[in-house]
Amino acid sequence: MEDCDLHIHTTYSDGLLSPEEVVRKARELNLKAIAIADHDAVGAIEPAKSVGETLGVEVVPCVELSCLLANIDIHLLAYFIDYRNPELLAFLADVQKKRVERAKKIIGRLSAQGVKIEVEKVLAAAGGGSVGRPHIAQILVEEGYANDPNEAFMKFIGYHCPAYVPKMEIGLKEGVELVKKYKGIPVLAHPGTYPLEMVLSQAIASGIMGIEVWHPEHSPTQTNYFLSLAKERNLLVTGGSDCHGGRKGRLLIGEIRISYSYLLELKQAKLPF
Protein backbone atom coordinates (compact mmCIF):
# COMPACT_ATOMS: atom_id res chain seq x y z
CA MET A 1 0.00 0.00 0.00
CA GLU A 2 2.35 2.72 -1.26
CA ASP A 3 0.04 4.67 -3.59
CA CYS A 4 -1.51 8.12 -3.19
CA ASP A 5 -4.39 10.07 -4.66
CA LEU A 6 -3.56 13.73 -4.11
CA HIS A 7 -6.66 15.49 -5.46
CA ILE A 8 -10.01 14.68 -3.82
CA HIS A 9 -13.10 16.80 -3.10
CA THR A 10 -15.68 16.32 -0.36
CA THR A 11 -19.09 17.68 0.63
CA TYR A 12 -17.27 20.75 1.96
CA SER A 13 -17.15 21.91 -1.67
CA ASP A 14 -18.70 20.13 -4.66
CA GLY A 15 -17.98 16.51 -3.81
CA LEU A 16 -20.71 14.03 -2.93
CA LEU A 17 -18.80 12.10 -0.24
CA SER A 18 -18.21 13.32 3.30
CA PRO A 19 -14.59 13.53 4.53
CA GLU A 20 -15.16 10.38 6.55
CA GLU A 21 -16.56 8.51 3.55
CA VAL A 22 -13.60 9.58 1.41
CA VAL A 23 -11.11 8.23 3.94
CA ARG A 24 -12.98 4.95 4.35
CA LYS A 25 -13.10 4.51 0.57
CA ALA A 26 -9.37 5.25 0.38
CA ARG A 27 -8.74 2.54 2.98
CA GLU A 28 -10.85 0.06 0.98
CA LEU A 29 -8.75 0.88 -2.09
CA ASN A 30 -5.49 0.43 -0.16
CA LEU A 31 -4.34 4.01 -0.65
CA LYS A 32 -1.53 4.98 1.69
CA ALA A 33 -2.26 8.72 1.48
CA ILE A 34 -4.81 11.12 0.05
CA ALA A 35 -5.05 14.90 -0.23
CA ILE A 36 -8.30 16.66 0.60
CA ALA A 37 -8.41 19.55 -1.89
CA ASP A 38 -11.78 21.24 -1.66
CA HIS A 39 -12.54 24.41 -3.61
CA ASP A 40 -11.80 27.43 -1.41
CA ALA A 41 -12.54 25.44 1.76
CA VAL A 42 -10.50 23.63 4.40
CA GLY A 43 -13.21 22.43 6.79
CA ALA A 44 -12.96 18.81 5.66
CA ILE A 45 -9.32 18.43 6.61
CA GLU A 46 -9.69 17.90 10.37
CA PRO A 47 -12.51 15.31 10.21
CA ALA A 48 -10.65 13.48 7.43
CA LYS A 49 -7.41 13.45 9.43
CA SER A 50 -9.23 12.16 12.49
CA VAL A 51 -10.67 9.16 10.63
CA GLY A 52 -7.40 8.71 8.75
CA GLU A 53 -5.46 8.32 11.98
CA THR A 54 -7.84 5.56 13.05
CA LEU A 55 -7.82 3.72 9.72
CA GLY A 56 -4.17 4.22 8.82
CA VAL A 57 -4.69 6.57 5.87
CA GLU A 58 -2.47 9.64 5.76
CA VAL A 59 -4.43 12.82 4.97
CA VAL A 60 -2.53 15.66 3.33
CA PRO A 61 -4.01 19.13 3.88
CA CYS A 62 -4.68 21.03 0.67
CA VAL A 63 -7.08 23.56 -0.84
CA GLU A 64 -7.87 24.24 -4.50
CA LEU A 65 -7.91 27.98 -5.17
CA SER A 66 -9.41 29.68 -8.21
CA CYS A 67 -7.20 32.25 -9.92
CA LEU A 68 -7.49 34.31 -13.06
CA LEU A 69 -5.05 34.64 -15.95
CA ALA A 70 -6.12 36.56 -19.07
CA ASN A 71 -9.78 35.77 -18.29
CA ILE A 72 -8.98 32.06 -17.96
CA ASP A 73 -10.06 30.25 -14.79
CA ILE A 74 -6.87 28.68 -13.38
CA HIS A 75 -6.76 26.38 -10.36
CA LEU A 76 -3.94 26.13 -7.83
CA LEU A 77 -3.51 23.21 -5.46
CA ALA A 78 -2.03 24.46 -2.18
CA TYR A 79 -0.44 21.46 -0.49
CA PHE A 80 0.45 21.56 3.22
CA ILE A 81 -1.01 25.06 3.57
CA ASP A 82 -1.45 26.31 7.14
CA TYR A 83 -5.16 25.61 7.11
CA ARG A 84 -5.64 26.78 10.70
CA ASN A 85 -4.21 30.27 10.06
CA PRO A 86 -6.84 32.88 11.06
CA GLU A 87 -5.96 35.22 8.18
CA LEU A 88 -6.31 32.42 5.63
CA LEU A 89 -9.61 31.36 7.18
CA ALA A 90 -10.89 34.94 6.97
CA PHE A 91 -9.88 35.11 3.31
CA LEU A 92 -11.67 31.83 2.54
CA ALA A 93 -14.77 32.97 4.45
CA ASP A 94 -14.91 36.03 2.21
CA VAL A 95 -14.58 33.81 -0.85
CA GLN A 96 -17.48 31.69 0.42
CA LYS A 97 -19.71 34.76 0.74
CA LYS A 98 -18.88 35.80 -2.80
CA ARG A 99 -19.64 32.29 -4.03
CA VAL A 100 -23.17 32.63 -2.64
CA GLU A 101 -23.53 36.04 -4.27
CA ARG A 102 -22.40 34.54 -7.57
CA ALA A 103 -24.89 31.69 -7.29
CA LYS A 104 -27.71 34.20 -6.76
CA LYS A 105 -26.62 36.14 -9.86
CA ILE A 106 -26.57 32.95 -11.95
CA ILE A 107 -30.02 32.00 -10.69
CA GLY A 108 -31.22 35.50 -11.57
CA ARG A 109 -29.92 35.14 -15.12
CA LEU A 110 -31.55 31.73 -15.41
CA SER A 111 -34.83 33.22 -14.25
CA ALA A 112 -34.60 35.87 -16.97
CA GLN A 113 -34.50 32.97 -19.46
CA GLY A 114 -37.58 31.37 -17.94
CA VAL A 115 -35.58 28.79 -16.02
CA LYS A 116 -36.90 29.00 -12.47
CA ILE A 117 -34.96 27.41 -9.63
CA GLU A 118 -34.78 28.41 -5.97
CA VAL A 119 -31.67 29.73 -4.27
CA GLU A 120 -32.60 27.79 -1.14
CA LYS A 121 -32.48 24.47 -3.02
CA VAL A 122 -29.04 25.25 -4.42
CA LEU A 123 -27.71 26.17 -0.98
CA ALA A 124 -29.25 23.01 0.46
CA ALA A 125 -27.50 20.97 -2.25
CA ALA A 126 -24.21 22.56 -1.19
CA GLY A 127 -24.90 21.43 2.38
CA GLY A 128 -23.07 24.33 3.95
CA GLY A 129 -19.97 23.81 1.83
CA SER A 130 -18.56 25.91 -1.02
CA VAL A 131 -21.51 26.55 -3.31
CA GLY A 132 -20.67 26.28 -7.00
CA ARG A 133 -22.05 25.62 -10.44
CA PRO A 134 -22.21 21.83 -9.88
CA HIS A 135 -24.86 22.44 -7.21
CA ILE A 136 -26.85 24.63 -9.61
CA ALA A 137 -26.51 21.94 -12.27
CA GLN A 138 -27.81 19.38 -9.79
CA ILE A 139 -30.96 21.41 -9.19
CA LEU A 140 -31.44 22.07 -12.91
CA VAL A 141 -31.50 18.29 -13.40
CA GLU A 142 -33.82 17.71 -10.45
CA GLU A 143 -36.22 20.37 -11.76
CA GLY A 144 -36.25 18.81 -15.23
CA TYR A 145 -34.41 21.55 -17.12
CA ALA A 146 -31.55 19.20 -18.06
CA ASN A 147 -31.11 15.46 -18.37
CA ASP A 148 -27.76 15.41 -16.60
CA PRO A 149 -25.21 17.86 -15.16
CA ASN A 150 -23.20 17.96 -18.38
CA GLU A 151 -26.26 19.13 -20.30
CA ALA A 152 -26.94 21.74 -17.62
CA PHE A 153 -23.46 23.15 -18.11
CA MET A 154 -23.66 23.02 -21.89
CA LYS A 155 -27.08 24.71 -22.10
CA PHE A 156 -27.10 27.12 -19.20
CA ILE A 157 -24.11 27.68 -16.93
CA GLY A 158 -20.92 26.71 -18.76
CA TYR A 159 -18.38 29.27 -19.91
CA HIS A 160 -19.90 31.63 -22.50
CA CYS A 161 -23.44 30.50 -21.69
CA PRO A 162 -26.07 33.20 -21.05
CA ALA A 163 -26.31 32.52 -17.31
CA TYR A 164 -22.58 32.22 -16.67
CA VAL A 165 -21.15 34.57 -14.05
CA PRO A 166 -17.39 34.62 -13.34
CA LYS A 167 -16.14 33.72 -9.88
CA MET A 168 -14.41 36.17 -7.57
CA GLU A 169 -10.86 35.31 -8.45
CA ILE A 170 -7.44 36.63 -7.62
CA GLY A 171 -4.68 36.88 -10.19
CA LEU A 172 -2.47 33.85 -10.70
CA LYS A 173 0.68 35.52 -9.34
CA GLU A 174 -1.30 36.83 -6.37
CA GLY A 175 -2.63 33.33 -5.76
CA VAL A 176 0.85 31.81 -5.80
CA GLU A 177 2.06 34.45 -3.36
CA LEU A 178 -0.93 33.84 -1.09
CA VAL A 179 -0.25 30.10 -0.98
CA LYS A 180 3.38 30.68 -0.10
CA LYS A 181 2.46 33.30 2.51
CA TYR A 182 0.54 30.61 4.36
CA LYS A 183 3.35 28.06 3.98
CA GLY A 184 1.72 26.05 1.20
CA ILE A 185 3.24 24.53 -1.92
CA PRO A 186 1.54 26.02 -5.01
CA VAL A 187 0.94 23.41 -7.72
CA LEU A 188 -0.77 24.10 -11.05
CA ALA A 189 -3.85 21.86 -11.18
CA HIS A 190 -4.77 19.86 -14.32
CA PRO A 191 -2.65 21.92 -16.77
CA GLY A 192 -3.95 19.88 -19.70
CA THR A 193 -7.34 21.58 -19.40
CA TYR A 194 -5.99 25.07 -20.18
CA PRO A 195 -4.65 26.78 -23.33
CA LEU A 196 -1.32 25.18 -22.74
CA GLU A 197 1.78 27.18 -23.59
CA MET A 198 0.61 30.57 -22.36
CA VAL A 199 -0.70 29.25 -19.05
CA LEU A 200 2.32 27.08 -18.33
CA SER A 201 4.84 29.81 -19.06
CA GLN A 202 2.94 32.36 -16.98
CA ALA A 203 2.42 29.89 -14.13
CA ILE A 204 6.12 29.08 -13.98
CA ALA A 205 6.98 32.79 -14.13
CA SER A 206 4.51 33.38 -11.27
CA GLY A 207 6.46 31.01 -9.03
CA ILE A 208 4.55 27.73 -8.94
CA MET A 209 6.54 24.96 -7.29
CA GLY A 210 4.92 22.02 -9.09
CA ILE A 211 2.46 20.77 -11.67
CA GLU A 212 -0.24 18.12 -11.51
CA VAL A 213 1.12 15.65 -14.03
CA TRP A 214 -1.40 12.82 -13.63
CA HIS A 215 -5.08 13.70 -14.01
CA PRO A 216 -8.10 11.90 -15.55
CA GLU A 217 -8.40 14.51 -18.31
CA HIS A 218 -4.76 14.23 -19.37
CA SER A 219 -3.86 12.07 -22.34
CA PRO A 220 -0.75 9.86 -22.15
CA THR A 221 1.02 12.32 -24.44
CA GLN A 222 0.18 15.23 -22.14
CA THR A 223 1.24 13.28 -19.07
CA ASN A 224 4.62 12.47 -20.59
CA TYR A 225 5.07 16.09 -21.65
CA PHE A 226 4.30 17.46 -18.19
CA LEU A 227 6.61 14.94 -16.55
CA SER A 228 9.42 15.91 -18.90
CA LEU A 229 8.76 19.62 -18.35
CA ALA A 230 8.79 19.18 -14.57
CA LYS A 231 12.20 17.51 -14.73
CA GLU A 232 13.51 20.19 -17.06
CA ARG A 233 12.25 23.08 -14.89
CA ASN A 234 12.95 21.40 -11.54
CA LEU A 235 9.28 21.35 -10.54
CA LEU A 236 7.56 19.02 -8.11
CA VAL A 237 5.05 16.58 -9.59
CA THR A 238 1.69 15.46 -8.22
CA GLY A 239 -1.36 13.60 -9.45
CA GLY A 240 -4.82 12.62 -8.43
CA SER A 241 -8.27 11.55 -9.49
CA ASP A 242 -9.99 14.92 -8.91
CA CYS A 243 -12.69 12.79 -7.33
CA HIS A 244 -16.04 14.50 -6.76
CA GLY A 245 -17.71 11.40 -5.36
CA GLY A 246 -19.55 10.37 -8.49
CA ARG A 247 -20.65 13.83 -9.58
CA LYS A 248 -18.71 13.35 -12.82
CA GLY A 249 -20.43 10.08 -13.62
CA ARG A 250 -18.22 7.71 -11.66
CA LEU A 251 -16.47 7.70 -8.30
CA LEU A 252 -12.90 8.21 -9.65
CA ILE A 253 -11.13 8.00 -6.27
CA GLY A 254 -8.03 5.89 -6.68
CA GLU A 255 -8.29 5.72 -10.47
CA ILE A 256 -5.23 7.97 -10.62
CA ARG A 257 -2.55 6.71 -8.27
CA ILE A 258 0.96 8.02 -7.85
CA SER A 259 3.91 6.68 -5.93
CA TYR A 260 4.30 7.73 -2.30
CA SER A 261 7.80 8.85 -3.24
CA TYR A 262 6.28 11.93 -4.91
CA LEU A 263 4.54 12.82 -1.67
CA LEU A 264 7.86 12.50 0.14
CA GLU A 265 9.32 15.05 -2.27
CA LEU A 266 6.44 17.40 -1.48
CA LYS A 267 7.13 16.98 2.22
CA GLN A 268 10.77 17.82 1.73
CA ALA A 269 9.75 21.08 0.04
CA LYS A 270 7.43 22.14 2.87
CA LEU A 271 8.02 25.49 4.51
CA PRO A 272 8.19 25.41 8.32
CA PHE A 273 5.26 27.02 10.15
Number of C-alpha atoms within 10 A of each C-alpha: 12 12 20 29 29 30 29 26 28 27 23 26 27 24 26 20 21 18 26 18 16 26 29 18 15 23 19 10 14 16 23 19 25 29 26 32 29 29 26 24 25 25 20 23 23 16 14 26 21 16 19 23 12 9 14 17 23 22 23 21 24 31 30 26 26 20 21 19 16 10 10 13 17 25 22 29 31 29 27 22 26 22 22 12 11 10 11 18 17 11 11 18 15 13 20 21 13 16 20 17 15 20 22 18 17 22 23 18 19 19 14 12 12 9 14 15 18 14 18 10 14 24 19 13 20 23 15 12 23 25 27 21 22 22 24 27 23 20 22 25 17 14 13 9 17 19 12 15 22 18 16 21 20 13 15 24 23 17 13 12 12 15 21 20 19 16 17 16 18 17 17 27 18 14 24 26 17 18 24 21 14 19 20 27 26 30 27 26 26 23 26 21 11 15 10 10 10 11 19 19 10 14 24 17 10 16 16 26 23 23 26 25 26 28 24 15 14 17 12 11 8 16 19 14 13 22 18 14 16 18 11 9 11 11 18 22 23 28 24 26 22 28 29 24 22 13 17 14 11 10 16 18 25 23 15 19 21 22 16 17 12 16 23 10 13 18 14 9 14 15 15 7 8
